[in-house]
Structure formats: structure tokens, C-alpha cells
């Protein structure tokens, strides 16, 4: 792969650039994103705490802004380091291209979660589980839906994935001007395709991270081919994906701890005790990583002592918040090491891991510890479990209500009066996207697209909208 091709400015449809517009194509992408309704909806989508009323904890919007900032910084840090320390490498981008890389990563951070359904990652799980439990009972007329759909179509639903939904939303469902979505550049779109495999090619045991999850639906396969052929990344992970992924890990790995302390799920004492436990220390193999790990833990204690000396009103919270900033810098440097040390393998498509997990990286156990602590103290808490059960109830109801109507829609089978009204409730943009895509398709393909129509509609909902619609359709006012 080479940067002249990777930084492809092509869009689904050519757009005219005014002579007075001094922005590069990726800066133009940025303004299309921040002005979109899909981006604004992230302010009412769960990051960790569903339907939380606090103005402190992260939403999908604030999380995405943080990822955007980290991703841009990583792009600048990594490539400037390579320019300064390996200036004779023939596969380095130019100074101007480094600026474009930073622009792309900034945009990618903003949209990396834009396809996720309401109620966080558990919303994705709820969608997958619903199709797993209900696919066999669905009928299109007298024919079982399972018999009408191909394996690929069924797997798209059974392995439903927010990453694949993001590509779909950005390229088709943002129906503002036409059926080509936001008209974003192919370089940017390729950066958000974390897993360049279809739903029948997922292989979690392959040892290669690119095979871990579904990256695109059958409905977007032709577009996926166009994007990856244009960028030269066909069959491989696009290089900037590694930096976006690291930025996402840094953002939620540290923020979840801060939010957990602020909300009272985790105390300063709990955090310090956990970090000192053999649960994490036993994972460390190298002396260098052990020294780095111990230094980070000691820094947390030092931050607390310093906060007490300064007379801070809540020294424990202050210590954690200051330590989180310190840890973010540690992780950025670690990601830089992972990317630059494996740059050759990344550029030839043979690197198979996350960059923070690469050999010689001194922050792998630290990142593992923060994620594990957040999982045990927050995600497995009774409060979050109750909220996830509520979220599952809402999503199950919406799918069970809209899917039967969508199966009948656009067929010879007559819809009931309630089913007609349910179809009319679905966003006109999504209905227009379906009608455009369904033209010239056979019965099997149209059925598949109608099932996607419902997941499109639900994924476009905010947490509050999904909850309110559930209450309204159940007569709860």
C-alpha cells in the first residue's frame, strides 16, 4: 500500500469545489459530519450509562469527540516520529500528506460509532439475539424467511455489527440530497472499516484481528469493493484503522474509569488495590513493562498525596482525574511505539494485532487492567444490568413489532391497518433508501433489504426516542 493511493479523495459522486474553498477534501468531510443530524443524535446515545441524567458522564457524542482528538494526535505523533527517525524510508507520507492523515483521523473519530443502535454495545447484542431467537419463526407469506434468505443475508443479521451499520448509514441512509449518503471520501470511509471481511468470513480464531467481526453487509459489498480498490487496501486493514482503534481504546479505557469513580461505582481505594493485585501483575513478562506498570501505579498514589497538599476538596477524585490524563499520555506513547515499530508490516497488510498489544509495548497490561476493572465494577454492576435488561426489552419489542410489518411491506400480501401505520412511522429517509435499493431486485433481495430497513430505523434512534416510542406503542403516557 502507498499513501498516494491510500489518501484517495474519490467520493461516490464527484462534488464541485468552489474556487474560493481553500480546504482539502478531508477538511470538507469534517464539516459535512459535524453538520449532520446523525452526528447530533450521538448526544443522546449511551456510552456506558443508559439514559443517565448526569451532565458529567460521557455520551456517544463526547466519547466520539475525545476519540477524534486522540486519533488526530496519534496521526501527527506517529508520522512525525517516523519522519524524524526513519527519514530515508520510501513508504513515508509527505509533510502535506501527514496533515491530510490528521484530518482523516479527526473525522474518523467523530463517526466511528455513528452506526451503533441505542443503549450502547448491549444494543448490538440485543439485535443479534433477537434474530437468533426469532429468525426461524418468521414467515413471508407461507414461506419461512430462513429458506428465502441466503446464508450471507442471514449472517448479516445474526452477526449484526455497528461498524458495518456505520458504513451503511454514511453511504446510503443519510438521504439529504440523494441515495449516496454524506458523500464522504473513500480514504475516510476505509478508515472506519475496522474488519474488512463479510459475515460468512468471520474467524475469531484466525489470530488476525481483521477477521474478528463483520465489516460490511452484503448490501454494501459493491461499495466496499469500490472503496478498497480505490485506496489499494483490498483484503487488508487500512493503515489508519490501527490508529483509530488505539484512539478508541485510549478514550474509553480511561474515561470509563473516571466516570465510574465520579458515579460512585469505583473508589480511589478500590482502583489502587486492584492495580496492585496479582490479577494483573502476573500477566507481565518483561522487566521493562513491570517497571512501567509499577511507575504508573505509584503515580496514582503520588497524585493523591499532591491533591491533599494542595487542599483540594475531593483529593481522591482529583487524583484519579489527574492520573487519567497521565495515563492517556502513556497510552499515546505506547500506541506510537506499536505503530512505528510495526510500520512495515502494517503497510504490507501483514500485521495481525492491535498496536498497543504489539511486542515490546509497555502499556498492554495497564490497558487490560483498566478495561477489566471497568467491566467488573461497572458493566457487571446491578445498576447497569438492570438498565441493560430494560434496553433489551425495548429493542426486542421494537423488532417484534416492526419486523412482521416490514416482511409484508412491498409484497402482494395485505398489511393490516396497524401494520400500515407502523410502516408509516418509519423515517421517510429510510423508506426512500429502501425503495431506491429495491429497484430491480428479486423477492429474496427485497426481503433482506426490508429486514435491514427495520434495523436501520432502530439504529437511527436515540436512547430517549427508542424509550418514548416503546411507551407510546404500548399505550403508556
N, C-alpha and C positions, 0 to 999 in steps of 0.2 A: 504494500500500500504506500502511496506517496501523497504528500499534502496538497500538491497541485490538483489532484483529483478528489482527495478526501474533502477538501473545503469547497464542495460543489454548491454553487449558487442557484442551481436549477430549481424551479418550482413546478407544481402540477400544471399550471398555466402561466405563461410569461406575463409579467406585470410591467407596466411602463414606469420608468423612474424619471421624475421631473429634473430638468437641468439644474434647478436650484437646490436639489436634495443632495447634501454632502455626506449623508450616512452610507455606510456599507450595507450590503444586503442583510447581514445578520443583526445589525442595529435596527433595521426596518422590521425584522421579525420581532424584536423586543417590544416595539410599540404596538404591533398587532396583538401580541399576547396580553399586555397589561390593560389594553382597552377592551378586552373581550369579556362577555358575560360568564363564560366558563371559568375564567380565571377568578373573577369576583366571587363566584359561588364557593370557592375554596375557603372563604372566611367562615362558612357555616358547615364545614365538614370536619369530622373528627380526626385528630391526630392520635391522641391516647384516651382522653376523657370525653365520652359521648355526651352531647347536649350540656356541656359544662357552662355554667354562667359566669365563671371567674374571668376577669379581663387579663389575667396573668398567664395562664397556661396556653400552650401552643394550639393553634388550629392548623388545618392543612395549608392555609394561606401563609401564616407566619413561618411555618416549617419550610414551605417552598421558598420563601424569601431568604431564609437562612441557608438553605441548600444552594441557592443561586449565588449567594455571596461566597460560600466556601468553594464552590465549583470554579468560579471565576478566579479566585485567589490561587487555587491549585493549578489551573492552566497557566497562569503567569509564572508561578513559582517553579513548576517543573520544567518548562521550556526555557526560561531564563537560566536555570541551573545547567541545563544541557548546553545551551549556547556558550556559557562561561567555562564549562568544564570539559566539554567534548566538541569544540568548535569545528573540527575537521570532519565530523560525521556528515555523509552526503544526504542522509534522510531527515535532516532537521528542517523545520519551517523557517521562513524568513521572518525578520522582525515584524513586517506588516502582517504576516500570517499568524504570528503569535497574538497580535491584537485581535484578529478575527476569531481565533480559537477561544480567547477570553470572552468575546461577545457570544459565541455559540454556547459555551458552558453556562454563562449567565442566564441565557434564555432557557436552556435545558433544565436548569434547576427550578425555574418557575413552573414548568409544565410536566415535570416527571411524574407527578401524582394526579394529573388532571383527569385521568380516566377512572379513578377509583370510585366505587359506589359510596353511599353514605355509611357512617358508622365505622370508619377505619378499615383495617385489614380484615376484621371479622365480617365485614360486609361482603368481602370477596368470598370468604369461606361459606357464608350463608347462601350465596348464589350457587356455588358449586354443589353444596349439599342438597339444595332444592332439586336441581336437575338429576343428581344421583338417585334421589329418593322417588322422584315423580316422573322421570322420562318414560318409564315402562308403562305408565297408566294413561299417557296422552294419546288421543286419537284425532286423526284428521279425517273426518267422515267416518268410514268404517275401518280405516287402515291405521294400524299402530304407527305413531310418529317414528318410533325406533326403526321400523322397517323402511320408512321413506328416506331417512337421512343417511348419508354416508358416514363411515367411521370418523372421518375428518370433521364433519359437521357436528357430530355428537361430542367428540372430544373438545371442540372449541367451547362447548357449553359445560362439559364436565370438568374441564380444567380452566374455567373462566379466569382471566387474569387482567388486573388493572393496567398493566403495562401495554398489553395488546389493545385494550379499550382506549388508552390514550392516543395511540396511533389512529384508531378509527375515528375518535372524536375530532382530532385536529385536521384530518384529511377529508372527512365526509359530513360529520354531524353539525359542525359549526356552519349552518346553512344561512349565511348572511347575504352573500352575493350569488353564489352558485353551489353546486354539489361538491366542490373541491376544498371545503373547509376553510382554514385560515390562510391557505396558500403559503405555507412556510417553506423555507429552503430544505433541500434534501439533506444537506450536511446536518442541520438541526434535527430533522426527523430521524436520521440514522443514529444520532446521539442518544435518543430516548428508547431505541430498540435494544434493550439490555440482553435479550435472548433471541438470537437470530435463527430460531427453529419453529416449526409448526407444531400443532398439538399432537400429531402422531409421532413426532421425533423427540419428544421429551425423554431424557435419560438421566435421572438424578444420580445414577451410579457410574456414569462415564468418567468421572474425575475432571471433567471440563465444565466450568461454570456456565458456559454459553448454552449448555443443554439442559439447564436446571428447570426452566419454566417455559411456558408458551410465550412467544414473542409477537405473533401476529395471527390474525384469524384468516381463514380461507377467503373471506370476503375482501381482505386486503392483500391477498397474495400477489396479484399482478402489480400493485403499487409497491409492495415490498421489493419485488424484483427490480422494478424501475429505480427505486432509491439506491439499492445496494449495487446495482450495475453502474449507476452514475457515479457513485462515490468510490467504487473499486473494492468495497468491503464485503462482497457477496460470499456467504458461507463463513465469514469471520466476524468477530466482535469489532465494531468500530472503535478505534483507539480511545476516543474521548469518553466512551462508556465507562472505562475504568475510573476516570477522574470523577465523573458524575456519581458513580456508585460509591466511591470513597467519601465524597461530599455528603451524600445522603446518610451514610453510616456515621460520619462525624456529627452531623446535625442531630439525628435522633438518638444516637448513643449517648451524647452528653446532655441534650435537652430533656430527655425522659427522666434522667436522674434529678436535674434541677426542678422540674415540675413535680416529681414525686416528693421531694423534700418540702417544697412550697405547699403542697396539698396535704402534707402530714402522713403520707404513706411510708416514708422512709426518714429516719432521723440521721443526724450527723454521726451519732454513736454507732448506729446500725451500719452505715456506709463504711466507716473506718474499720469496724470489726470485720465486716465481710471482706474488705480488700486485704486484710492481714491473714485471712484464713487459708488453710492448705488447699481448699477447693480450687483456688486459683494459683497459688504458689507452686503446687505440684505439677502444673502444666508447663512451667518454664524450664527450658532445657539449656539455654546458653547463659553464660555468666553475664554477658553484656545486657541481655534482656532482663535478667534478675536485678542487676544494678539499676536499670532504668525504671523497672517496676517499683522497687523499694524507694527510689528517689521520689517518684510520683506520690506514693502513699505518705511519705514523710512531708511532702509539700502540703498535703491536706491538713496535717496537724499544725504545720507552721502557719498556714493561713488562719487557722482558728486562734492561735496564740496572738498573732498580729491583730486580728479583729478585736480581741479582748483588750489589748494595749491601747487601741485607738478609741475604745469606749463605744463601739458600735452597739446599737440597741439589741440586735439579734445576731451575736457573733457566729453562731453555728450556721445559720442560713447564709450569712455573709461569706463565711469561709467556703461553703460549698459553691456558691455562685462565683467567687473568685477562682476557686480551684477548677471549675468547669472551663473558664476562659483559658487557664493554664493548660488544661488537658486538650482543648481544641488546637492549641499551637503544637502540642506534642504530636497529635494525630495528623495535622497538616504536614509536619516534617516527616513523619513516618510514611505517609502516602507519597510524598515527594520521593523518598528513598525507594519505595516499592516500584514506582513508575519509572524513574530514571534508571534504576538497576536492571530493569527488565524491558527497557525500551525496545531493544532489537526484537525480542520475542513478541512484544505487543504489536509492533509494526508488521511482522510477518504472519500474525494471526495464530501463533503457537502458544501464547501464554494462557494458562488454564485456571488461574486463581484470582481472588481479589488482591489488589496491590498491598493492602495492609496486612495480608496473610503471607506475603512473599518471604522466602528465606532471608534471614538477616534482619528482618523488620523487628524493631524492639517494642512495638506497641500492640502486637497481636493479642497478648493475654490481657492487657489493660482494656482493650475494646471488648473482648469476650466477657470480662468481669462486669463492665458497666451494663452490657446488654442482659447478662444473666441476672444481675441484681434487680434491674428494672422489671424483668419478667416475673421474678419470684415475689417482689414486693408490690408491684402494681398490677400487671396483667393477670396474675393469678389471685388477686385480692377479691374478696366477696363483692365489693362495690363494683368493680369492673365486670366481674362475671354476671352480676345481676343486670347491668346495663347491656352487656352483650346478648343476654337472653332476650331482653326487650327488643334489641335491634334485630335479632333473628326472627322474632315473632312478626315484626313489621315487614321485613323483607319477604318472609315466607308468605304472608298474607297478600302482599302486592303481586308477587309472582303467581300465586294460586288464583288470584282474581283476574289478572290481565292476560296471562298466557292462554287460557281456553278461548278468550275472545280473539286474540291475535291469530291463533291457529285457524279459526274460521274466516277471519278477515281476508278479503281478496280471493275468495273461493266461491263456488256455487252453493255452498252450504249457508243457509239463512242464519243470521245472527239474531239473538233475542233482543228485545228492546233495551235491556240492561247492557248487553254486550256492545250494542251500537253506541250507547252512551260512554262506555268505557273506552272504546276506540277514539271517540271524540275528545276525551280528556287528554290523550297523549299529545305531546308537543307537536304542533304543525310542522316544525322544522324536521323532526324525526320522521314524521309521516311522509314529508316530501322527499327525504333522503331514501326512505324505503321505496317509494313509488318510482324514483329515478333508477335505483339499483335493480328493481324487479323487472324492468322492461326487457322483454326478450328472453327471460329466464324460464326454465321448466318448473313443474309443480314442486319438485324436491328443493330446488334452489330458492324458490319464493318462500316455502315453508321455513327454511333455515333463516332467511332474512327477516321473516316475521318474528321468529323467536329472538333474534338479535334486536329487533325493534323494541321489545319489552325490556331487555337488559340495557339497551341504550337509554330508554326513558328513565329507568330506575337509577342508573349510574349518573345521570344528569341531575338527580335530585340532591338538594342539601339535606342535612340531618333533620332540620325543622320541617321542611316541606314533606319529607317522607313520613314523619310522625304525624303531621297535620292531615295528610291525605289518608293515612290509615284510620285516624279518628273520624274523619268526615265520612269515609265509605262504610264505617261501622256505626254511623249514627251517633257518634259521641261528640257533643258540642259543649 
